[in-house]
């Protein structure tokens, strides 16, 4: 079995850059992502997900 950390793409929050494979501790990075391009958009992806969750929580509060 391949360790996902060795074959995945990550976005390092400490260095603000994309990493492939082993790098900084997982607690300091976002991912894993399937490719470099997706990992490079990690902060945008996280912001979009946060916004969607906030909207969902607001809608659930209306019930």
HELIX and SHEET records of a PDB file:
HELIX    1   1 UNK A    4  UNK A    7  1                                   4    
HELIX    2   2 UNK A   26  UNK A   28  5                                   3    
HELIX    3   3 UNK A   36  UNK A   40  1                                   5    
HELIX    4   4 UNK A   42  UNK A   61  1                                  20    
SHEET    1   A 3 UNK A  17  UNK A  20  0                                        
SHEET    2   A 3 UNK A   9  UNK A  12 -1                                        
SHEET    3   A 3 UNK A  29  UNK A  33 -1                                        
END                                                                             
